[in-house]
Amino acid sequence: MQGPRGDVICLRRAFDERIWAAVRVLRALGDNLAVDASITFVSDALAARTKN
């Protein structure tokens, strides 16, 4: 789809894929996590290390 509406649809699809993937991971972990467990999700761009 072309135009602004198409752009929004593509952005929505990418956003939903990332969010629902995280939700599925958390659901799969279920009761295997400790009550005080901490989970951090990072994107590929933010996870890349810079060279000094």
PQR file of N, CA, C, O and H, with PARSE charges and radii, in Angstrom:
ATOM      1  N   MET A   1       0.844  -1.166   0.000 -0.4000 1.5000
ATOM      2  CA  MET A   1       0.000   0.000   0.000 -0.0000 2.0000
ATOM      3  C   MET A   1       0.899   1.242   0.000  0.5500 1.7000
ATOM      4  O   MET A   1       1.892   1.280   0.726 -0.5500 1.4000
ATOM      5  N   GLN A   2       0.573   2.226  -0.781 -0.4000 1.5000
ATOM      6  CA  GLN A   2       1.349   3.443  -0.919 -0.0000 2.0000
ATOM      7  C   GLN A   2       0.767   4.566  -0.067  0.5500 1.7000
ATOM      8  O   GLN A   2      -0.394   4.511   0.339 -0.5500 1.4000
ATOM      9  H   GLN A   2      -0.234   2.194  -1.371  0.4000 1.0000
ATOM     10  N   GLY A   3       1.583   5.583   0.199 -0.4000 1.5000
ATOM     11  CA  GLY A   3       1.119   6.766   0.903 -0.0000 2.0000
ATOM     12  C   GLY A   3       1.201   6.632   2.405  0.5500 1.7000
ATOM     13  O   GLY A   3       1.659   5.614   2.925 -0.5500 1.4000
ATOM     14  H   GLY A   3       2.526   5.627  -0.131  0.4000 1.0000
ATOM     15  N   PRO A   4       0.753   7.669   3.105 -0.5600 1.5000
ATOM     16  CA  PRO A   4       0.847   7.690   4.571  0.2800 2.0000
ATOM     17  C   PRO A   4       0.149   6.517   5.248  0.5500 1.7000
ATOM     18  O   PRO A   4       0.637   5.994   6.250 -0.5500 1.4000
ATOM     19  N   ARG A   5      -0.985   6.106   4.706 -0.4000 1.5000
ATOM     20  CA  ARG A   5      -1.720   4.985   5.314 -0.0000 2.0000
ATOM     21  C   ARG A   5      -0.893   3.707   5.232  0.5500 1.7000
ATOM     22  O   ARG A   5      -0.847   2.926   6.182 -0.5500 1.4000
ATOM     23  H   ARG A   5      -1.381   6.531   3.892  0.4000 1.0000
ATOM     24  N   GLY A   6      -0.242   3.499   4.090 -0.4000 1.5000
ATOM     25  CA  GLY A   6       0.605   2.319   3.926 -0.0000 2.0000
ATOM     26  C   GLY A   6       1.784   2.333   4.876  0.5500 1.7000
ATOM     27  O   GLY A   6       2.171   1.295   5.412 -0.5500 1.4000
ATOM     28  H   GLY A   6      -0.280   4.133   3.318  0.4000 1.0000
ATOM     29  N   ASP A   7       2.361   3.522   5.088 -0.4000 1.5000
ATOM     30  CA  ASP A   7       3.468   3.647   6.024 -0.0000 2.0000
ATOM     31  C   ASP A   7       3.037   3.292   7.443  0.5500 1.7000
ATOM     32  O   ASP A   7       3.766   2.618   8.170 -0.5500 1.4000
ATOM     33  H   ASP A   7       2.046   4.366   4.653  0.4000 1.0000
ATOM     34  N   VAL A   8       1.864   3.743   7.827 -0.4000 1.5000
ATOM     35  CA  VAL A   8       1.354   3.450   9.166 -0.0000 2.0000
ATOM     36  C   VAL A   8       1.104   1.957   9.313  0.5500 1.7000
ATOM     37  O   VAL A   8       1.393   1.382  10.363 -0.5500 1.4000
ATOM     38  H   VAL A   8       1.271   4.290   7.237  0.4000 1.0000
ATOM     39  N   ILE A   9       0.583   1.336   8.296 -0.4000 1.5000
ATOM     40  CA  ILE A   9       0.328  -0.107   8.346 -0.0000 2.0000
ATOM     41  C   ILE A   9       1.640  -0.870   8.509  0.5500 1.7000
ATOM     42  O   ILE A   9       1.716  -1.801   9.310 -0.5500 1.4000
ATOM     43  H   ILE A   9       0.348   1.802   7.443  0.4000 1.0000
ATOM     44  N   CYS A  10       2.663  -0.489   7.768 -0.4000 1.5000
ATOM     45  CA  CYS A  10       3.969  -1.157   7.885 -0.0000 2.0000
ATOM     46  C   CYS A  10       4.573  -0.948   9.270  0.5500 1.7000
ATOM     47  O   CYS A  10       5.111  -1.882   9.864 -0.5500 1.4000
ATOM     48  H   CYS A  10       2.601   0.268   7.117  0.4000 1.0000
ATOM     49  N   LEU A  11       4.484   0.274   9.781 -0.4000 1.5000
ATOM     50  CA  LEU A  11       5.006   0.540  11.116 -0.0000 2.0000
ATOM     51  C   LEU A  11       4.242  -0.251  12.172  0.5500 1.7000
ATOM     52  O   LEU A  11       4.836  -0.793  13.104 -0.5500 1.4000
ATOM     53  H   LEU A  11       4.047   1.033   9.299  0.4000 1.0000
ATOM     54  N   ARG A  12       2.936  -0.311  12.021 -0.4000 1.5000
ATOM     55  CA  ARG A  12       2.112  -1.051  12.983 -0.0000 2.0000
ATOM     56  C   ARG A  12       2.473  -2.533  12.972  0.5500 1.7000
ATOM     57  O   ARG A  12       2.567  -3.159  14.027 -0.5500 1.4000
ATOM     58  H   ARG A  12       2.453   0.129  11.264  0.4000 1.0000
ATOM     59  N   ARG A  13       2.674  -3.089  11.790 -0.4000 1.5000
ATOM     60  CA  ARG A  13       3.035  -4.504  11.675 -0.0000 2.0000
ATOM     61  C   ARG A  13       4.374  -4.770  12.364  0.5500 1.7000
ATOM     62  O   ARG A  13       4.501  -5.744  13.106 -0.5500 1.4000
ATOM     63  H   ARG A  13       2.597  -2.581  10.932  0.4000 1.0000
ATOM     64  N   ALA A  14       5.362  -3.926  12.128 -0.4000 1.5000
ATOM     65  CA  ALA A  14       6.681  -4.108  12.747 -0.0000 2.0000
ATOM     66  C   ALA A  14       6.588  -3.975  14.269  0.5500 1.7000
ATOM     67  O   ALA A  14       7.198  -4.757  14.998 -0.5500 1.4000
ATOM     68  H   ALA A  14       5.259  -3.135  11.525  0.4000 1.0000
ATOM     69  N   PHE A  15       5.833  -2.995  14.743 -0.4000 1.5000
ATOM     70  CA  PHE A  15       5.652  -2.792  16.175 -0.0000 2.0000
ATOM     71  C   PHE A  15       4.975  -3.996  16.806  0.5500 1.7000
ATOM     72  O   PHE A  15       5.433  -4.512  17.825 -0.5500 1.4000
ATOM     73  H   PHE A  15       5.337  -2.360  14.150  0.4000 1.0000
ATOM     74  N   ASP A  16       3.886  -4.441  16.198 -0.4000 1.5000
ATOM     75  CA  ASP A  16       3.145  -5.588  16.734 -0.0000 2.0000
ATOM     76  C   ASP A  16       4.011  -6.837  16.788  0.5500 1.7000
ATOM     77  O   ASP A  16       3.956  -7.589  17.761 -0.5500 1.4000
ATOM     78  H   ASP A  16       3.514  -4.022  15.370  0.4000 1.0000
ATOM     79  N   GLU A  17       4.811  -7.064  15.749 -0.4000 1.5000
ATOM     80  CA  GLU A  17       5.671  -8.255  15.739 -0.0000 2.0000
ATOM     81  C   GLU A  17       6.628  -8.239  16.918  0.5500 1.7000
ATOM     82  O   GLU A  17       6.838  -9.268  17.560 -0.5500 1.4000
ATOM     83  H   GLU A  17       4.856  -6.454  14.958  0.4000 1.0000
ATOM     84  N   ARG A  18       7.204  -7.096  17.204 -0.4000 1.5000
ATOM     85  CA  ARG A  18       8.158  -7.000  18.314 -0.0000 2.0000
ATOM     86  C   ARG A  18       7.457  -7.144  19.666  0.5500 1.7000
ATOM     87  O   ARG A  18       7.927  -7.874  20.539 -0.5500 1.4000
ATOM     88  H   ARG A  18       7.034  -6.260  16.682  0.4000 1.0000
ATOM     89  N   ILE A  19       6.354  -6.460  19.829 -0.4000 1.5000
ATOM     90  CA  ILE A  19       5.646  -6.515  21.109 -0.0000 2.0000
ATOM     91  C   ILE A  19       5.125  -7.921  21.383  0.5500 1.7000
ATOM     92  O   ILE A  19       5.332  -8.460  22.470 -0.5500 1.4000
ATOM     93  H   ILE A  19       5.973  -5.867  19.120  0.4000 1.0000
ATOM     94  N   TRP A  20       4.454  -8.512  20.407 -0.4000 1.5000
ATOM     95  CA  TRP A  20       3.867  -9.831  20.637 -0.0000 2.0000
ATOM     96  C   TRP A  20       4.925 -10.918  20.762  0.5500 1.7000
ATOM     97  O   TRP A  20       4.692 -11.924  21.431 -0.5500 1.4000
ATOM     98  H   TRP A  20       4.286  -8.074  19.524  0.4000 1.0000
ATOM     99  N   ALA A  21       6.074 -10.740  20.138 -0.4000 1.5000
ATOM    100  CA  ALA A  21       7.174 -11.694  20.331 -0.0000 2.0000
ATOM    101  C   ALA A  21       7.626 -11.661  21.789  0.5500 1.7000
ATOM    102  O   ALA A  21       7.858 -12.708  22.394 -0.5500 1.4000
ATOM    103  H   ALA A  21       6.264  -9.922  19.595  0.4000 1.0000
ATOM    104  N   ALA A  22       7.749 -10.470  22.347 -0.4000 1.5000
ATOM    105  CA  ALA A  22       8.147 -10.340  23.755 -0.0000 2.0000
ATOM    106  C   ALA A  22       7.091 -10.945  24.679  0.5500 1.7000
ATOM    107  O   ALA A  22       7.425 -11.627  25.648 -0.5500 1.4000
ATOM    108  H   ALA A  22       7.561  -9.620  21.856  0.4000 1.0000
ATOM    109  N   VAL A  23       5.844 -10.699  24.383 -0.4000 1.5000
ATOM    110  CA  VAL A  23       4.754 -11.262  25.201 -0.0000 2.0000
ATOM    111  C   VAL A  23       4.795 -12.791  25.151  0.5500 1.7000
ATOM    112  O   VAL A  23       4.621 -13.449  26.177 -0.5500 1.4000
ATOM    113  H   VAL A  23       5.573 -10.145  23.596  0.4000 1.0000
ATOM    114  N   ARG A  24       5.021 -13.352  23.977 -0.4000 1.5000
ATOM    115  CA  ARG A  24       5.088 -14.812  23.856 -0.0000 2.0000
ATOM    116  C   ARG A  24       6.252 -15.386  24.651  0.5500 1.7000
ATOM    117  O   ARG A  24       6.120 -16.442  25.269 -0.5500 1.4000
ATOM    118  H   ARG A  24       5.162 -12.818  23.144  0.4000 1.0000
ATOM    119  N   VAL A  25       7.386 -14.704  24.640 -0.4000 1.5000
ATOM    120  CA  VAL A  25       8.543 -15.169  25.418 -0.0000 2.0000
ATOM    121  C   VAL A  25       8.202 -15.175  26.903  0.5500 1.7000
ATOM    122  O   VAL A  25       8.474 -16.150  27.604 -0.5500 1.4000
ATOM    123  H   VAL A  25       7.494 -13.846  24.137  0.4000 1.0000
ATOM    124  N   LEU A  26       7.613 -14.101  27.374 -0.4000 1.5000
ATOM    125  CA  LEU A  26       7.265 -14.023  28.801 -0.0000 2.0000
ATOM    126  C   LEU A  26       6.238 -15.077  29.189  0.5500 1.7000
ATOM    127  O   LEU A  26       6.329 -15.680  30.258 -0.5500 1.4000
ATOM    128  H   LEU A  26       7.392 -13.309  26.805  0.4000 1.0000
ATOM    129  N   ARG A  27       5.280 -15.292  28.329 -0.4000 1.5000
ATOM    130  CA  ARG A  27       4.270 -16.335  28.616 -0.0000 2.0000
ATOM    131  C   ARG A  27       4.899 -17.720  28.628  0.5500 1.7000
ATOM    132  O   ARG A  27       4.530 -18.564  29.445 -0.5500 1.4000
ATOM    133  H   ARG A  27       5.206 -14.803  27.460  0.4000 1.0000
ATOM    134  N   ALA A  28       5.848 -17.958  27.724 -0.4000 1.5000
ATOM    135  CA  ALA A  28       6.514 -19.263  27.667 -0.0000 2.0000
ATOM    136  C   ALA A  28       7.340 -19.509  28.933  0.5500 1.7000
ATOM    137  O   ALA A  28       7.449 -20.644  29.398 -0.5500 1.4000
ATOM    138  H   ALA A  28       6.147 -17.272  27.060  0.4000 1.0000
ATOM    139  N   LEU A  29       7.915 -18.447  29.481 -0.4000 1.5000
ATOM    140  CA  LEU A  29       8.695 -18.597  30.708 -0.0000 2.0000
ATOM    141  C   LEU A  29       7.792 -18.931  31.888  0.5500 1.7000
ATOM    142  O   LEU A  29       8.171 -19.694  32.777 -0.5500 1.4000
ATOM    143  H   LEU A  29       7.827 -17.526  29.103  0.4000 1.0000
ATOM    144  N   GLY A  30       6.617 -18.363  31.886 -0.4000 1.5000
ATOM    145  CA  GLY A  30       5.608 -18.685  32.893 -0.0000 2.0000
ATOM    146  C   GLY A  30       6.128 -18.705  34.306  0.5500 1.7000
ATOM    147  O   GLY A  30       6.740 -17.741  34.763 -0.5500 1.4000
ATOM    148  H   GLY A  30       6.309 -17.743  31.164  0.4000 1.0000
ATOM    149  N   ASP A  31       5.890 -19.788  34.994 -0.4000 1.5000
ATOM    150  CA  ASP A  31       6.261 -19.922  36.398 -0.0000 2.0000
ATOM    151  C   ASP A  31       7.735 -20.246  36.601  0.5500 1.7000
ATOM    152  O   ASP A  31       8.174 -20.418  37.738 -0.5500 1.4000
ATOM    153  H   ASP A  31       5.393 -20.571  34.623  0.4000 1.0000
ATOM    154  N   ASN A  32       8.504 -20.332  35.523 -0.4000 1.5000
ATOM    155  CA  ASN A  32       9.936 -20.613  35.656 -0.0000 2.0000
ATOM    156  C   ASN A  32      10.725 -19.397  36.139  0.5500 1.7000
ATOM    157  O   ASN A  32      11.888 -19.524  36.520 -0.5500 1.4000
ATOM    158  H   ASN A  32       8.146 -20.192  34.600  0.4000 1.0000
ATOM    159  N   LEU A  33      10.103 -18.229  36.125 -0.4000 1.5000
ATOM    160  CA  LEU A  33      10.772 -17.019  36.605 -0.0000 2.0000
ATOM    161  C   LEU A  33      10.524 -16.834  38.091  0.5500 1.7000
ATOM    162  O   LEU A  33       9.445 -17.126  38.606 -0.5500 1.4000
ATOM    163  H   LEU A  33       9.158 -18.125  35.815  0.4000 1.0000
ATOM    164  N   ALA A  34      11.544 -16.344  38.758 -0.4000 1.5000
ATOM    165  CA  ALA A  34      11.387 -15.999  40.167 -0.0000 2.0000
ATOM    166  C   ALA A  34      10.476 -14.783  40.266  0.5500 1.7000
ATOM    167  O   ALA A  34      10.368 -14.000  39.322 -0.5500 1.4000
ATOM    168  H   ALA A  34      12.421 -16.107  38.339  0.4000 1.0000
ATOM    169  N   VAL A  35       9.828 -14.631  41.404 -0.4000 1.5000
ATOM    170  CA  VAL A  35       8.918 -13.516  41.614 -0.0000 2.0000
ATOM    171  C   VAL A  35       9.652 -12.182  41.426  0.5500 1.7000
ATOM    172  O   VAL A  35       9.076 -11.226  40.907 -0.5500 1.4000
ATOM    173  H   VAL A  35       9.916 -15.267  42.171  0.4000 1.0000
ATOM    174  N   ASP A  36      10.898 -12.117  41.838 -0.4000 1.5000
ATOM    175  CA  ASP A  36      11.652 -10.875  41.744 -0.0000 2.0000
ATOM    176  C   ASP A  36      12.598 -10.844  40.537  0.5500 1.7000
ATOM    177  O   ASP A  36      13.567 -10.086  40.521 -0.5500 1.4000
ATOM    178  H   ASP A  36      11.366 -12.894  42.259  0.4000 1.0000
ATOM    179  N   ALA A  37      12.312 -11.664  39.541 -0.4000 1.5000
ATOM    180  CA  ALA A  37      13.157 -11.731  38.343 -0.0000 2.0000
ATOM    181  C   ALA A  37      13.076 -10.429  37.541  0.5500 1.7000
ATOM    182  O   ALA A  37      12.104  -9.679  37.631 -0.5500 1.4000
ATOM    183  H   ALA A  37      11.524 -12.281  39.555  0.4000 1.0000
ATOM    184  N   SER A  38      14.111 -10.191  36.770 -0.4000 1.5000
ATOM    185  CA  SER A  38      14.163  -9.009  35.921 -0.0000 2.0000
ATOM    186  C   SER A  38      14.475  -9.446  34.494  0.5500 1.7000
ATOM    187  O   SER A  38      15.359 -10.273  34.269 -0.5500 1.4000
ATOM    188  H   SER A  38      14.901 -10.800  36.697  0.4000 1.0000
ATOM    189  N   ILE A  39      13.759  -8.895  33.548 -0.4000 1.5000
ATOM    190  CA  ILE A  39      13.969  -9.222  32.132 -0.0000 2.0000
ATOM    191  C   ILE A  39      14.210  -7.924  31.388  0.5500 1.7000
ATOM    192  O   ILE A  39      13.485  -6.946  31.570 -0.5500 1.4000
ATOM    193  H   ILE A  39      13.041  -8.223  33.731  0.4000 1.0000
ATOM    194  N   THR A  40      15.228  -7.923  30.552 -0.4000 1.5000
ATOM    195  CA  THR A  40      15.538  -6.738  29.753 -0.0000 2.0000
ATOM    196  C   THR A  40      15.523  -7.125  28.287  0.5500 1.7000
ATOM    197  O   THR A  40      16.217  -8.054  27.875 -0.5500 1.4000
ATOM    198  H   THR A  40      15.817  -8.717  30.404  0.4000 1.0000
ATOM    199  N   PHE A  41      14.737  -6.417  27.506 -0.4000 1.5000
ATOM    200  CA  PHE A  41      14.712  -6.609  26.065 -0.0000 2.0000
ATOM    201  C   PHE A  41      15.471  -5.467  25.420  0.5500 1.7000
ATOM    202  O   PHE A  41      15.296  -4.307  25.795 -0.5500 1.4000
ATOM    203  H   PHE A  41      14.172  -5.662  27.841  0.4000 1.0000
ATOM    204  N   VAL A  42      16.310  -5.789  24.457 -0.4000 1.5000
ATOM    205  CA  VAL A  42      17.042  -4.763  23.709 -0.0000 2.0000
ATOM    206  C   VAL A  42      16.857  -4.997  22.221  0.5500 1.7000
ATOM    207  O   VAL A  42      16.612  -6.118  21.777 -0.5500 1.4000
ATOM    208  H   VAL A  42      16.452  -6.731  24.153  0.4000 1.0000
ATOM    209  N   SER A  43      16.975  -3.941  21.476 -0.4000 1.5000
ATOM    210  CA  SER A  43      16.902  -4.097  20.029 -0.0000 2.0000
ATOM    211  C   SER A  43      18.317  -4.318  19.503  0.5500 1.7000
ATOM    212  O   SER A  43      19.297  -4.052  20.199 -0.5500 1.4000
ATOM    213  H   SER A  43      17.174  -3.030  21.836  0.4000 1.0000
ATOM    214  N   ASP A  44      18.410  -4.794  18.299 -0.4000 1.5000
ATOM    215  CA  ASP A  44      19.712  -5.053  17.686 -0.0000 2.0000
ATOM    216  C   ASP A  44      20.551  -3.778  17.621  0.5500 1.7000
ATOM    217  O   ASP A  44      21.746  -3.810  17.915 -0.5500 1.4000
ATOM    218  H   ASP A  44      17.614  -5.010  17.733  0.4000 1.0000
ATOM    219  N   ALA A  45      19.942  -2.671  17.244 -0.4000 1.5000
ATOM    220  CA  ALA A  45      20.677  -1.416  17.108 -0.0000 2.0000
ATOM    221  C   ALA A  45      21.236  -0.963  18.460  0.5500 1.7000
ATOM    222  O   ALA A  45      22.377  -0.507  18.537 -0.5500 1.4000
ATOM    223  H   ALA A  45      18.972  -2.645  17.006  0.4000 1.0000
ATOM    224  N   LEU A  46      20.448  -1.085  19.513 -0.4000 1.5000
ATOM    225  CA  LEU A  46      20.896  -0.646  20.817 -0.0000 2.0000
ATOM    226  C   LEU A  46      21.876  -1.632  21.455  0.5500 1.7000
ATOM    227  O   LEU A  46      22.658  -1.247  22.324 -0.5500 1.4000
ATOM    228  H   LEU A  46      19.521  -1.456  19.451  0.4000 1.0000
ATOM    229  N   ALA A  47      21.845  -2.870  21.043 -0.4000 1.5000
ATOM    230  CA  ALA A  47      22.703  -3.878  21.624 -0.0000 2.0000
ATOM    231  C   ALA A  47      24.100  -3.859  21.028  0.5500 1.7000
ATOM    232  O   ALA A  47      25.024  -4.423  21.613 -0.5500 1.4000
ATOM    233  H   ALA A  47      21.210  -3.183  20.337  0.4000 1.0000
ATOM    234  N   ALA A  48      24.274  -3.223  19.876 -0.4000 1.5000
ATOM    235  CA  ALA A  48      25.585  -3.192  19.219 -0.0000 2.0000
ATOM    236  C   ALA A  48      26.570  -2.389  20.063  0.5500 1.7000
ATOM    237  O   ALA A  48      26.242  -1.317  20.571 -0.5500 1.4000
ATOM    238  H   ALA A  48      23.524  -2.764  19.400  0.4000 1.0000
ATOM    239  N   ARG A  49      27.765  -2.918  20.202 -0.4000 1.5000
ATOM    240  CA  ARG A  49      28.790  -2.228  20.974 -0.0000 2.0000
ATOM    241  C   ARG A  49      29.568  -1.282  20.069  0.5500 1.7000
ATOM    242  O   ARG A  49      29.831  -1.583  18.905 -0.5500 1.4000
ATOM    243  H   ARG A  49      28.032  -3.789  19.789  0.4000 1.0000
ATOM    244  N   THR A  50      29.920  -0.163  20.618 -0.4000 1.5000
ATOM    245  CA  THR A  50      30.736   0.781  19.855 -0.0000 2.0000
ATOM    246  C   THR A  50      32.200   0.449  20.057  0.5500 1.7000
ATOM    247  O   THR A  50      32.601  -0.067  21.101 -0.5500 1.4000
ATOM    248  H   THR A  50      29.706   0.081  21.564  0.4000 1.0000
ATOM    249  N   LYS A  51      32.982   0.751  19.054 -0.4000 1.5000
ATOM    250  CA  LYS A  51      34.429   0.504  19.149 -0.0000 2.0000
ATOM    251  C   LYS A  51      35.106   1.751  19.699  0.5500 1.7000
ATOM    252  O   LYS A  51      34.849   2.866  19.244 -0.5500 1.4000
ATOM    253  H   LYS A  51      32.657   1.170  18.206  0.4000 1.0000
ATOM    254  N   ASN A  52      35.973   1.546  20.682 -0.4000 1.5000
ATOM    255  CA  ASN A  52      36.697   2.687  21.269 -0.0000 2.0000
ATOM    256  C   ASN A  52      38.013   2.902  20.572  0.5500 1.7000
ATOM    257  O   ASN A  52      38.758   3.815  20.928 -0.5500 1.4000
ATOM    258  H   ASN A  52      36.181   0.640  21.052  0.4000 1.0000
TER
END
